[in-house]
Amino acid sequence: MATTGEKPGIGVYMCLICSQTIILFNGVETLPPCPKCHGSEFQP
């Protein structure tokens, strides 16, 4: 599980609350809050 503010690396992350996906394209991006529900926990 990845949380907002972490740098989990390249990949697709799905919000555990609403299933919205966030794509990170490089290893230095931090995971933002979910743009749909503002959730902070994601599943790779």
Buried (B, 14 or more C-beta within 10 A) or exposed (E): EBEBEEEBBEEEBBBBBEEBEBEBEEEEBEBBBBEEEEBBBBEE
